[in-house]
Amino acid sequence: MKIVCQSCGRKEEVNKDFFLKVLGGVVSGFGFWAWTAFLFAGTGFAMPICIAIMAGGGALMAFSDEITEWVTEHYDCPQCSSNSWIEEEEYKKLQAKEQEKQKALKAKEAEKEKLKKDNENLQEEVDYAFEEVDRLENEKVEFEKLESKQVELENKLSEVMKKLEQNDK
Ligand SMILES: [Zn+2]
């Protein structure tokens, strides 16, 4: 079982030698029970945990929560002196989750950016439509002016014609 410092990522292998390093002192005799007794006295772990530490592997993993908690309370990271340890697999899971989160966040950002752009395009279209309406409105006014001028001219013309006709008589 490995533990990882959550601050700097330093890894430590958790085995009997690790506890010897943390607890200090010496093990009197090197047999299985001498070590188990040393762990039991030094850590205050229940006997099954001490035996699991000696066995290592899957047996140790069964108590990873208790062991990680103990290490967090008793052992500061030699690299950054922080004391937030986490079991390696848990650490990997957390990191994967974090990456997933970052990915989702990025996707959301991209979507937001796209919506913003769509909105801008739409606004441009609306602006253009309004301009077009203004332009047509102006054209209409100009046309009406011309029309009324034409009517005026026609009236004048018919007046002149009438006068000419009268003069002819
Ligand atoms: Zn550290």
Backbone and ligand atoms as CSV (ligand in chain L), in Angstrom:
chain,resi,resn,atom,element,x,y,z
A,1,MET,N,N,0.845,-1.202,0.000
A,1,MET,CA,C,0.000,0.000,0.000
A,1,MET,C,C,0.876,1.245,0.000
A,2,LYS,N,N,0.499,2.181,-0.867
A,2,LYS,CA,C,1.238,3.437,-0.926
A,2,LYS,C,C,0.325,4.579,-0.508
A,3,ILE,N,N,0.915,5.591,0.106
A,3,ILE,CA,C,0.147,6.785,0.415
A,3,ILE,C,C,0.788,7.963,-0.317
A,4,VAL,N,N,-0.025,8.971,-0.586
A,4,VAL,CA,C,0.434,10.119,-1.365
A,4,VAL,C,C,0.158,11.391,-0.583
A,5,CYS,N,N,1.126,12.281,-0.570
A,5,CYS,CA,C,0.920,13.603,0.036
A,5,CYS,C,C,0.038,14.417,-0.889
A,6,GLN,N,N,-1.082,14.897,-0.361
A,6,GLN,CA,C,-2.028,15.621,-1.215
A,6,GLN,C,C,-1.523,17.005,-1.591
A,7,SER,N,N,-0.513,17.493,-0.865
A,7,SER,CA,C,0.003,18.824,-1.178
A,7,SER,C,C,1.045,18.780,-2.287
A,8,CYS,N,N,1.999,17.838,-2.176
A,8,CYS,CA,C,3.101,17.858,-3.133
A,8,CYS,C,C,3.204,16.590,-3.963
A,9,GLY,N,N,2.378,15.575,-3.661
A,9,GLY,CA,C,2.378,14.367,-4.478
A,9,GLY,C,C,3.459,13.361,-4.117
A,10,ARG,N,N,4.209,13.604,-3.032
A,10,ARG,CA,C,5.231,12.640,-2.614
A,10,ARG,C,C,4.566,11.319,-2.213
A,11,LYS,N,N,5.211,10.215,-2.616
A,11,LYS,CA,C,4.652,8.895,-2.312
A,11,LYS,C,C,5.480,8.202,-1.242
A,12,GLU,N,N,4.803,7.452,-0.388
A,12,GLU,CA,C,5.499,6.645,0.615
A,12,GLU,C,C,4.910,5.246,0.603
A,13,GLU,N,N,5.777,4.276,0.624
A,13,GLU,CA,C,5.326,2.882,0.746
A,13,GLU,C,C,5.042,2.620,2.218
A,14,VAL,N,N,3.856,2.156,2.522
A,14,VAL,CA,C,3.527,1.858,3.917
A,14,VAL,C,C,3.779,0.374,4.196
A,15,ASN,N,N,4.786,0.114,4.994
A,15,ASN,CA,C,5.089,-1.260,5.424
A,15,ASN,C,C,5.717,-1.163,6.817
A,16,LYS,N,N,6.220,-2.252,7.308
A,16,LYS,CA,C,6.742,-2.217,8.685
A,16,LYS,C,C,7.922,-1.240,8.801
A,17,ASP,N,N,8.733,-1.156,7.758
A,17,ASP,CA,C,9.879,-0.239,7.820
A,17,ASP,C,C,9.438,1.222,7.884
A,18,PHE,N,N,8.321,1.506,7.210
A,18,PHE,CA,C,7.780,2.865,7.274
A,18,PHE,C,C,7.421,3.221,8.720
A,19,PHE,N,N,6.766,2.263,9.408
A,19,PHE,CA,C,6.383,2.551,10.797
A,19,PHE,C,C,7.600,2.660,11.705
A,20,LEU,N,N,8.622,1.886,11.386
A,20,LEU,CA,C,9.860,1.992,12.167
A,20,LEU,C,C,10.444,3.395,12.003
A,21,LYS,N,N,10.413,3.905,10.785
A,21,LYS,CA,C,10.924,5.242,10.496
A,21,LYS,C,C,10.111,6.302,11.259
A,22,VAL,N,N,8.779,6.143,11.233
A,22,VAL,CA,C,7.918,7.138,11.870
A,22,VAL,C,C,8.018,7.063,13.391
A,23,LEU,N,N,8.022,5.847,13.901
A,23,LEU,CA,C,8.021,5.675,15.363
A,23,LEU,C,C,9.414,5.851,15.963
A,24,GLY,N,N,10.432,5.587,15.184
A,24,GLY,CA,C,11.789,5.615,15.718
A,24,GLY,C,C,12.020,4.402,16.600
A,25,GLY,N,N,13.151,4.386,17.254
A,25,GLY,CA,C,13.439,3.268,18.159
A,25,GLY,C,C,13.946,2.044,17.429
A,26,VAL,N,N,14.004,0.971,18.128
A,26,VAL,CA,C,14.502,-0.265,17.526
A,26,VAL,C,C,13.522,-1.397,17.792
A,27,VAL,N,N,13.563,-2.350,16.922
A,27,VAL,CA,C,12.755,-3.540,17.121
A,27,VAL,C,C,13.625,-4.569,17.821
A,28,SER,N,N,13.150,-5.029,18.981
A,28,SER,CA,C,13.948,-6.027,19.692
A,28,SER,C,C,13.684,-7.393,19.079
A,29,GLY,N,N,14.656,-7.859,18.323
A,29,GLY,CA,C,14.472,-9.112,17.593
A,29,GLY,C,C,13.823,-8.833,16.271
A,30,PHE,N,N,13.974,-9.707,15.305
A,30,PHE,CA,C,13.467,-9.411,13.970
A,30,PHE,C,C,12.407,-10.391,13.507
A,31,GLY,N,N,11.865,-11.150,14.420
A,31,GLY,CA,C,10.844,-12.123,14.029
A,31,GLY,C,C,9.496,-11.454,13.815
A,32,PHE,N,N,8.600,-12.194,13.260
A,32,PHE,CA,C,7.252,-11.724,12.947
A,32,PHE,C,C,6.585,-11.130,14.178
A,33,TRP,N,N,6.648,-11.835,15.295
A,33,TRP,CA,C,5.915,-11.371,16.477
A,33,TRP,C,C,6.613,-10.204,17.165
A,34,ALA,N,N,7.927,-10.149,17.018
A,34,ALA,CA,C,8.653,-8.986,17.563
A,34,ALA,C,C,8.207,-7.718,16.843
A,35,TRP,N,N,8.101,-7.829,15.531
A,35,TRP,CA,C,7.635,-6.688,14.731
A,35,TRP,C,C,6.180,-6.351,15.054
A,36,THR,N,N,5.359,-7.385,15.116
A,36,THR,CA,C,3.931,-7.158,15.387
A,36,THR,C,C,3.753,-6.484,16.750
A,37,ALA,N,N,4.525,-6.943,17.716
A,37,ALA,CA,C,4.445,-6.340,19.050
A,37,ALA,C,C,4.920,-4.883,19.016
A,38,PHE,N,N,5.964,-4.643,18.256
A,38,PHE,CA,C,6.489,-3.276,18.106
A,38,PHE,C,C,5.421,-2.355,17.505
A,39,LEU,N,N,4.752,-2.829,16.468
A,39,LEU,CA,C,3.700,-2.033,15.813
A,39,LEU,C,C,2.536,-1.810,16.765
A,40,PHE,N,N,2.157,-2.872,17.445
A,40,PHE,CA,C,1.008,-2.815,18.355
A,40,PHE,C,C,1.257,-1.785,19.462
A,41,ALA,N,N,2.442,-1.815,20.033
A,41,ALA,CA,C,2.771,-0.894,21.124
A,41,ALA,C,C,2.936,0.534,20.602
A,42,GLY,N,N,3.546,0.669,19.437
A,42,GLY,CA,C,3.889,2.005,18.943
A,42,GLY,C,C,2.726,2.746,18.329
A,43,THR,N,N,1.875,2.020,17.631
A,43,THR,CA,C,0.820,2.702,16.880
A,43,THR,C,C,-0.499,2.742,17.623
A,44,GLY,N,N,-0.729,1.768,18.488
A,44,GLY,CA,C,-2.033,1.683,19.127
A,44,GLY,C,C,-3.078,1.066,18.227
A,45,PHE,N,N,-2.631,0.558,17.060
A,45,PHE,CA,C,-3.567,-0.137,16.170
A,45,PHE,C,C,-4.049,-1.423,16.829
A,46,ALA,N,N,-5.272,-1.832,16.484
A,46,ALA,CA,C,-5.757,-3.146,16.924
A,46,ALA,C,C,-4.867,-4.229,16.309
A,47,MET,N,N,-4.795,-5.363,16.971
A,47,MET,CA,C,-3.897,-6.445,16.539
A,47,MET,C,C,-4.101,-6.866,15.076
A,48,PRO,N,N,-5.372,-6.976,14.585
A,48,PRO,CA,C,-5.539,-7.382,13.174
A,48,PRO,C,C,-4.864,-6.407,12.209
A,49,ILE,N,N,-4.851,-5.120,12.575
A,49,ILE,CA,C,-4.214,-4.145,11.687
A,49,ILE,C,C,-2.698,-4.345,11.708
A,50,CYS,N,N,-2.157,-4.590,12.901
A,50,CYS,CA,C,-0.718,-4.820,13.012
A,50,CYS,C,C,-0.314,-6.044,12.200
A,51,ILE,N,N,-1.122,-7.072,12.261
A,51,ILE,CA,C,-0.824,-8.291,11.496
A,51,ILE,C,C,-0.949,-8.011,9.998
A,52,ALA,N,N,-1.956,-7.202,9.625
A,52,ALA,CA,C,-2.143,-6.839,8.212
A,52,ALA,C,C,-0.939,-6.058,7.690
A,53,ILE,N,N,-0.387,-5.203,8.545
A,53,ILE,CA,C,0.792,-4.436,8.130
A,53,ILE,C,C,1.943,-5.402,7.837
A,54,MET,N,N,2.080,-6.396,8.679
A,54,MET,CA,C,3.125,-7.394,8.463
A,54,MET,C,C,2.860,-8.192,7.178
A,55,ALA,N,N,1.584,-8.497,6.910
A,55,ALA,CA,C,1.237,-9.300,5.735
A,55,ALA,C,C,1.346,-8.478,4.458
A,56,GLY,N,N,0.996,-7.193,4.549
A,56,GLY,CA,C,1.056,-6.298,3.380
A,56,GLY,C,C,-0.023,-6.620,2.359
A,57,GLY,N,N,0.100,-6.018,1.183
A,57,GLY,CA,C,-0.797,-6.283,0.058
A,57,GLY,C,C,-2.257,-6.033,0.380
A,58,GLY,N,N,-3.102,-6.955,-0.059
A,58,GLY,CA,C,-4.548,-6.808,0.083
A,58,GLY,C,C,-4.989,-6.729,1.527
A,59,ALA,N,N,-4.288,-7.464,2.399
A,59,ALA,CA,C,-4.626,-7.446,3.823
A,59,ALA,C,C,-4.510,-6.018,4.365
A,60,LEU,N,N,-3.476,-5.337,3.928
A,60,LEU,CA,C,-3.237,-3.963,4.376
A,60,LEU,C,C,-4.311,-3.021,3.836
A,61,MET,N,N,-4.692,-3.261,2.582
A,61,MET,CA,C,-5.681,-2.395,1.931
A,61,MET,C,C,-7.014,-2.402,2.674
A,62,ALA,N,N,-7.312,-3.519,3.336
A,62,ALA,CA,C,-8.578,-3.618,4.073
A,62,ALA,C,C,-8.647,-2.571,5.181
A,63,PHE,N,N,-7.475,-2.137,5.645
A,63,PHE,CA,C,-7.446,-1.138,6.738
A,63,PHE,C,C,-6.884,0.203,6.271
A,64,SER,N,N,-6.966,0.446,4.978
A,64,SER,CA,C,-6.291,1.637,4.431
A,64,SER,C,C,-6.808,2.934,5.056
A,65,ASP,N,N,-8.107,2.977,5.367
A,65,ASP,CA,C,-8.665,4.191,5.971
A,65,ASP,C,C,-8.040,4.473,7.335
A,66,GLU,N,N,-8.037,3.430,8.186
A,66,GLU,CA,C,-7.476,3.595,9.536
A,66,GLU,C,C,-6.000,3.981,9.472
A,67,ILE,N,N,-5.286,3.281,8.595
A,67,ILE,CA,C,-3.842,3.518,8.513
A,67,ILE,C,C,-3.547,4.920,7.980
A,68,THR,N,N,-4.274,5.314,6.952
A,68,THR,CA,C,-4.057,6.645,6.379
A,68,THR,C,C,-4.367,7.731,7.420
A,69,GLU,N,N,-5.435,7.511,8.159
A,69,GLU,CA,C,-5.804,8.469,9.210
A,69,GLU,C,C,-4.693,8.581,10.256
A,70,TRP,N,N,-4.156,7.419,10.652
A,70,TRP,CA,C,-3.076,7.400,11.653
A,70,TRP,C,C,-1.848,8.144,11.128
A,71,VAL,N,N,-1.491,7.867,9.880
A,71,VAL,CA,C,-0.297,8.504,9.296
A,71,VAL,C,C,-0.488,10.019,9.225
A,72,THR,N,N,-1.695,10.420,8.864
A,72,THR,CA,C,-1.987,11.850,8.764
A,72,THR,C,C,-1.785,12.538,10.119
A,73,GLU,N,N,-2.147,11.814,11.188
A,73,GLU,CA,C,-1.988,12.407,12.525
A,73,GLU,C,C,-0.548,12.387,13.020
A,74,HIS,N,N,0.256,11.433,12.549
A,74,HIS,CA,C,1.572,11.220,13.152
A,74,HIS,C,C,2.766,11.529,12.265
A,75,TYR,N,N,2.530,11.790,10.993
A,75,TYR,CA,C,3.674,11.889,10.086
A,75,TYR,C,C,3.500,13.060,9.128
A,76,ASP,N,N,4.412,14.030,9.204
A,76,ASP,CA,C,4.397,15.155,8.271
A,76,ASP,C,C,5.228,14.814,7.044
A,77,CYS,N,N,4.803,15.323,5.919
A,77,CYS,CA,C,5.521,15.066,4.674
A,77,CYS,C,C,6.938,15.626,4.776
A,78,PRO,N,N,7.955,14.805,4.514
A,78,PRO,CA,C,9.331,15.294,4.600
A,78,PRO,C,C,9.656,16.301,3.496
A,79,GLN,N,N,8.831,16.340,2.481
A,79,GLN,CA,C,9.107,17.220,1.348
A,79,GLN,C,C,8.466,18.594,1.530
A,80,CYS,N,N,7.220,18.624,2.051
A,80,CYS,CA,C,6.530,19.917,2.134
A,80,CYS,C,C,5.943,20.140,3.532
A,81,SER,N,N,6.234,19.234,4.428
A,81,SER,CA,C,5.781,19.266,5.825
A,81,SER,C,C,4.271,19.432,5.988
A,82,SER,N,N,3.530,19.113,4.942
A,82,SER,CA,C,2.072,19.053,5.080
A,82,SER,C,C,1.699,17.688,5.666
A,83,ASN,N,N,0.503,17.563,6.189
A,83,ASN,CA,C,0.128,16.248,6.715
A,83,ASN,C,C,-1.264,15.824,6.264
A,84,SER,N,N,-1.468,15.863,4.959
A,84,SER,CA,C,-2.728,15.328,4.445
A,84,SER,C,C,-2.400,14.194,3.487
A,85,TRP,N,N,-2.348,12.985,4.059
A,85,TRP,CA,C,-2.017,11.800,3.272
A,85,TRP,C,C,-3.273,11.123,2.775
A,86,ILE,N,N,-3.136,10.489,1.633
A,86,ILE,CA,C,-4.269,9.758,1.066
A,86,ILE,C,C,-3.731,8.491,0.409
A,87,GLU,N,N,-4.517,7.450,0.487
A,87,GLU,CA,C,-4.096,6.188,-0.124
A,87,GLU,C,C,-3.997,6.374,-1.641
A,88,GLU,N,N,-2.996,5.710,-2.256
A,88,GLU,CA,C,-2.673,5.993,-3.658
A,88,GLU,C,C,-3.841,5.816,-4.618
A,89,GLU,N,N,-4.603,4.718,-4.464
A,89,GLU,CA,C,-5.720,4.475,-5.388
A,89,GLU,C,C,-6.798,5.549,-5.226
A,90,GLU,N,N,-7.029,5.931,-3.963
A,90,GLU,CA,C,-7.997,7.004,-3.698
A,90,GLU,C,C,-7.531,8.298,-4.362
A,91,TYR,N,N,-6.220,8.511,-4.249
A,91,TYR,CA,C,-5.615,9.716,-4.828
A,91,TYR,C,C,-5.847,9.739,-6.337
A,92,LYS,N,N,-5.607,8.567,-6.987
A,92,LYS,CA,C,-5.804,8.484,-8.437
A,92,LYS,C,C,-7.264,8.755,-8.790
A,93,LYS,N,N,-8.164,8.187,-7.977
A,93,LYS,CA,C,-9.597,8.394,-8.232
A,93,LYS,C,C,-9.951,9.875,-8.137
A,94,LEU,N,N,-9.423,10.507,-7.086
A,94,LEU,CA,C,-9.696,11.935,-6.895
A,94,LEU,C,C,-9.175,12.748,-8.068
A,95,GLN,N,N,-7.958,12.377,-8.517
A,95,GLN,CA,C,-7.370,13.121,-9.633
A,95,GLN,C,C,-8.183,12.948,-10.906
A,96,ALA,N,N,-8.631,11.703,-11.131
A,96,ALA,CA,C,-9.452,11.438,-12.316
A,96,ALA,C,C,-10.733,12.260,-12.256
A,97,LYS,N,N,-11.312,12.308,-11.046
A,97,LYS,CA,C,-12.540,13.077,-10.854
A,97,LYS,C,C,-12.281,14.555,-11.153
A,98,GLU,N,N,-11.158,15.021,-10.655
A,98,GLU,CA,C,-10.796,16.430,-10.841
A,98,GLU,C,C,-10.629,16.743,-12.328
A,99,GLN,N,N,-9.957,15.794,-13.032
A,99,GLN,CA,C,-9.770,15.979,-14.471
A,99,GLN,C,C,-11.105,16.011,-15.184
A,100,GLU,N,N,-11.986,15.105,-14.757
A,100,GLU,CA,C,-13.328,15.040,-15.339
A,100,GLU,C,C,-14.040,16.380,-15.160
A,101,LYS,N,N,-13.882,16.916,-13.951
A,101,LYS,CA,C,-14.511,18.188,-13.603
A,101,LYS,C,C,-13.967,19.311,-14.506
A,102,GLN,N,N,-12.639,19.308,-14.649
A,102,GLN,CA,C,-12.011,20.335,-15.482
A,102,GLN,C,C,-12.505,20.234,-16.918
A,103,LYS,N,N,-12.642,18.972,-17.398
A,103,LYS,CA,C,-13.085,18.747,-18.758
A,103,LYS,C,C,-14.506,19.279,-18.942
A,104,ALA,N,N,-15.365,18.957,-17.967
A,104,ALA,CA,C,-16.759,19.405,-18.034
A,104,ALA,C,C,-16.814,20.927,-18.021
A,105,LEU,N,N,-15.938,21.502,-17.195
A,105,LEU,CA,C,-15.895,22.960,-17.080
A,105,LEU,C,C,-15.490,23.600,-18.403
A,106,LYS,N,N,-14.487,22.978,-19.040
A,106,LYS,CA,C,-14.015,23.492,-20.322
A,106,LYS,C,C,-15.118,23.397,-21.363
A,107,ALA,N,N,-15.826,22.264,-21.372
A,107,ALA,CA,C,-16.908,22.073,-22.341
A,107,ALA,C,C,-17.980,23.141,-22.144
A,108,LYS,N,N,-18.264,23.428,-20.871
A,108,LYS,CA,C,-19.269,24.433,-20.551
A,108,LYS,C,C,-18.814,25.814,-21.038
A,109,GLU,N,N,-17.534,26.102,-20.807
A,109,GLU,CA,C,-16.968,27.380,-21.260
A,109,GLU,C,C,-17.123,27.527,-22.769
A,110,ALA,N,N,-16.784,26.424,-23.480
A,110,ALA,CA,C,-16.848,26.445,-24.938
A,110,ALA,C,C,-18.279,26.685,-25.401
A,111,GLU,N,N,-19.213,26.029,-24.713
A,111,GLU,CA,C,-20.624,26.180,-25.057
A,111,GLU,C,C,-21.082,27.620,-24.838
A,112,LYS,N,N,-20.622,28.176,-23.727
A,112,LYS,CA,C,-20.965,29.552,-23.388
A,112,LYS,C,C,-20.438,30.505,-24.460
A,113,GLU,N,N,-19.187,30.225,-24.869
A,113,GLU,CA,C,-18.532,31.047,-25.892
A,113,GLU,C,C,-19.325,30.988,-27.198
A,114,LYS,N,N,-19.783,29.767,-27.523
A,114,LYS,CA,C,-20.526,29.569,-28.768
A,114,LYS,C,C,-21.855,30.322,-28.707
A,115,LEU,N,N,-22.522,30.206,-27.554
A,115,LEU,CA,C,-23.801,30.906,-27.377
A,115,LEU,C,C,-23.607,32.407,-27.530
A,116,LYS,N,N,-22.503,32.881,-26.966
A,116,LYS,CA,C,-22.208,34.312,-27.024
A,116,LYS,C,C,-22.048,34.751,-28.478
A,117,LYS,N,N,-21.316,33.916,-29.220
A,117,LYS,CA,C,-21.069,34.226,-30.625
A,117,LYS,C,C,-22.383,34.192,-31.407
A,118,ASP,N,N,-23.187,33.153,-31.150
A,118,ASP,CA,C,-24.490,33.052,-31.818
A,118,ASP,C,C,-25.316,34.298,-31.541
A,119,ASN,N,N,-25.253,34.714,-30.305
A,119,ASN,CA,C,-26.007,35.883,-29.874
A,119,ASN,C,C,-25.546,37.129,-30.626
A,120,GLU,N,N,-24.214,37.224,-30.747
A,120,GLU,CA,C,-23.650,38.376,-31.464
A,120,GLU,C,C,-24.089,38.384,-32.921
A,121,ASN,N,N,-24.039,37.175,-33.531
A,121,ASN,CA,C,-24.458,37.071,-34.929
A,121,ASN,C,C,-25.920,37.475,-35.090
A,122,LEU,N,N,-26.728,37.000,-34.161
A,122,LEU,CA,C,-28.148,37.307,-34.199
A,122,LEU,C,C,-28.360,38.815,-34.065
A,123,GLN,N,N,-27.621,39.405,-33.141
A,123,GLN,CA,C,-27.735,40.841,-32.909
A,123,GLN,C,C,-27.376,41.600,-34.183
A,124,GLU,N,N,-26.317,41.110,-34.851
A,124,GLU,CA,C,-25.907,41.752,-36.098
A,124,GLU,C,C,-27.032,41.682,-37.124
A,125,GLU,N,N,-27.655,40.506,-37.196
A,125,GLU,CA,C,-28.747,40.330,-38.157
A,125,GLU,C,C,-29.912,41.257,-37.837
A,126,VAL,N,N,-30.205,41.355,-36.553
A,126,VAL,CA,C,-31.310,42.227,-36.138
A,126,VAL,C,C,-30.975,43.677,-36.469
A,127,ASP,N,N,-29.706,44.077,-36.145
A,127,ASP,CA,C,-29.282,45.445,-36.460
A,127,ASP,C,C,-29.434,45.721,-37.950
A,128,TYR,N,N,-28.983,44.738,-38.728
A,128,TYR,CA,C,-29.048,44.911,-40.180
A,128,TYR,C,C,-30.492,45.053,-40.637
A,129,ALA,N,N,-31.371,44.225,-40.060
A,129,ALA,CA,C,-32.785,44.274,-40.431
A,129,ALA,C,C,-33.377,45.645,-40.110
A,130,PHE,N,N,-32.999,46.168,-38.940
A,130,PHE,CA,C,-33.506,47.497,-38.563
A,130,PHE,C,C,-33.006,48.570,-39.528
A,131,GLU,N,N,-31.730,48.465,-39.881
A,131,GLU,CA,C,-31.160,49.419,-40.837
A,131,GLU,C,C,-31.914,49.362,-42.156
A,132,GLU,N,N,-32.207,48.117,-42.570
A,132,GLU,CA,C,-32.913,47.906,-43.829
A,132,GLU,C,C,-34.299,48.561,-43.781
A,133,VAL,N,N,-34.965,48.378,-42.643
A,133,VAL,CA,C,-36.289,48.970,-42.483
A,133,VAL,C,C,-36.197,50.497,-42.562
A,134,ASP,N,N,-35.182,51.054,-41.894
A,134,ASP,CA,C,-34.963,52.504,-41.934
A,134,ASP,C,C,-34.759,52.981,-43.363
A,135,ARG,N,N,-33.918,52.226,-44.069
A,135,ARG,CA,C,-33.588,52.598,-45.434
A,135,ARG,C,C,-34.850,52.595,-46.297
A,136,LEU,N,N,-35.646,51.526,-46.148
A,136,LEU,CA,C,-36.879,51.424,-46.935
A,136,LEU,C,C,-37.841,52.547,-46.584
A,137,GLU,N,N,-37.865,52.846,-45.276
A,137,GLU,CA,C,-38.741,53.924,-44.805
A,137,GLU,C,C,-38.342,55.244,-45.480
A,138,ASN,N,N,-37.050,55.505,-45.513
A,138,ASN,CA,C,-36.552,56.721,-46.158
A,138,ASN,C,C,-36.901,56.751,-47.637
A,139,GLU,N,N,-36.706,55.587,-48.261
A,139,GLU,CA,C,-37.021,55.495,-49.687
A,139,GLU,C,C,-38.491,55.818,-49.934
A,140,LYS,N,N,-39.324,55.293,-49.037
A,140,LYS,CA,C,-40.760,55.501,-49.176
A,140,LYS,C,C,-41.082,57.001,-49.075
A,141,VAL,N,N,-40.450,57.631,-48.085
A,141,VAL,CA,C,-40.689,59.062,-47.915
A,141,VAL,C,C,-40.251,59.835,-49.150
A,142,GLU,N,N,-39.073,59.479,-49.645
A,142,GLU,CA,C,-38.564,60.140,-50.852
A,142,GLU,C,C,-39.536,59.945,-52.017
A,143,PHE,N,N,-40.005,58.712,-52.116
A,143,PHE,CA,C,-40.923,58.375,-53.213
A,143,PHE,C,C,-42.211,59.190,-53.110
A,144,GLU,N,N,-42.701,59.295,-51.865
A,144,GLU,CA,C,-43.941,60.061,-51.669
A,144,GLU,C,C,-43.740,61.534,-52.012
A,145,LYS,N,N,-42.552,62.016,-51.640
A,145,LYS,CA,C,-42.243,63.409,-51.983
A,145,LYS,C,C,-42.282,63.601,-53.492
A,146,LEU,N,N,-41.611,62.673,-54.188
A,146,LEU,CA,C,-41.573,62.747,-55.648
A,146,LEU,C,C,-42.981,62.687,-56.216
A,147,GLU,N,N,-43.776,61.783,-55.630
A,147,GLU,CA,C,-45.140,61.596,-56.111
A,147,GLU,C,C,-45.947,62.888,-55.984
A,148,SER,N,N,-45.820,63.495,-54.786
A,148,SER,CA,C,-46.599,64.718,-54.578
A,148,SER,C,C,-46.091,65.841,-55.480
A,149,LYS,N,N,-44.782,65.830,-55.749
A,149,LYS,CA,C,-44.239,66.824,-56.649
A,149,LYS,C,C,-44.799,66.625,-58.051
A,150,GLN,N,N,-44.875,65.358,-58.389
A,150,GLN,CA,C,-45.391,65.031,-59.712
A,150,GLN,C,C,-46.841,65.499,-59.859
A,151,VAL,N,N,-47.632,65.231,-58.783
A,151,VAL,CA,C,-49.023,65.671,-58.802
A,151,VAL,C,C,-49.082,67.189,-58.945
A,152,GLU,N,N,-48.208,67.844,-58.196
A,152,GLU,CA,C,-48.141,69.303,-58.266
A,152,GLU,C,C,-47.849,69.773,-59.689
A,153,LEU,N,N,-46.835,69.123,-60.269
A,153,LEU,CA,C,-46.452,69.484,-61.630
A,153,LEU,C,C,-47.595,69.236,-62.609
A,154,GLU,N,N,-48.273,68.093,-62.433
A,154,GLU,CA,C,-49.389,67.753,-63.315
A,154,GLU,C,C,-50.492,68.798,-63.202
A,155,ASN,N,N,-50.764,69.194,-61.967
A,155,ASN,CA,C,-51.791,70.221,-61.739
A,155,ASN,C,C,-51.415,71.521,-62.460
A,156,LYS,N,N,-50.132,71.886,-62.258
A,156,LYS,CA,C,-49.666,73.114,-62.891
A,156,LYS,C,C,-49.805,73.029,-64.403
A,157,LEU,N,N,-49.396,71.866,-64.914
A,157,LEU,CA,C,-49.437,71.646,-66.349
A,157,LEU,C,C,-50.864,71.778,-66.874
A,158,SER,N,N,-51.801,71.148,-66.163
A,158,SER,CA,C,-53.183,71.216,-66.642
A,158,SER,C,C,-53.712,72.644,-66.553
A,159,GLU,N,N,-53.267,73.357,-65.539
A,159,GLU,CA,C,-53.657,74.771,-65.446
A,159,GLU,C,C,-53.159,75.551,-66.653
A,160,VAL,N,N,-51.879,75.301,-66.970
A,160,VAL,CA,C,-51.292,75.983,-68.126
A,160,VAL,C,C,-52.045,75.622,-69.403
A,161,MET,N,N,-52.373,74.329,-69.532
A,161,MET,CA,C,-53.103,73.876,-70.720
A,161,MET,C,C,-54.452,74.582,-70.822
A,162,LYS,N,N,-55.118,74.635,-69.679
A,162,LYS,CA,C,-56.431,75.292,-69.648
A,162,LYS,C,C,-56.316,76.739,-70.117
A,163,LYS,N,N,-55.291,77.399,-69.558
A,163,LYS,CA,C,-55.083,78.806,-69.925
A,163,LYS,C,C,-54.823,78.937,-71.420
A,164,LEU,N,N,-53.986,78.001,-71.914
A,164,LEU,CA,C,-53.668,78.045,-73.344
A,164,LEU,C,C,-54.922,77.838,-74.160
A,165,GLU,N,N,-55.740,76.864,-73.702
A,165,GLU,CA,C,-56.999,76.596,-74.425
A,165,GLU,C,C,-57.859,77.821,-74.440
A,166,GLN,N,N,-57.950,78.468,-73.296
A,166,GLN,CA,C,-58.779,79.686,-73.198
A,166,GLN,C,C,-58.264,80.773,-74.125
A,167,ASN,N,N,-56.952,80.867,-74.165
A,167,ASN,CA,C,-56.348,81.885,-75.006
A,167,ASN,C,C,-56.599,81.618,-76.479
A,168,ASP,N,N,-56.666,80.323,-76.797
A,168,ASP,CA,C,-56.927,79.941,-78.165
A,168,ASP,C,C,-58.301,80.390,-78.637
A,169,LYS,N,N,-59.287,80.382,-77.741
A,169,LYS,CA,C,-60.667,80.705,-78.093
A,169,LYS,C,C,-60.859,82.163,-78.431
L,1,ZN,ZN,ZN,4.221,16.812,0.679
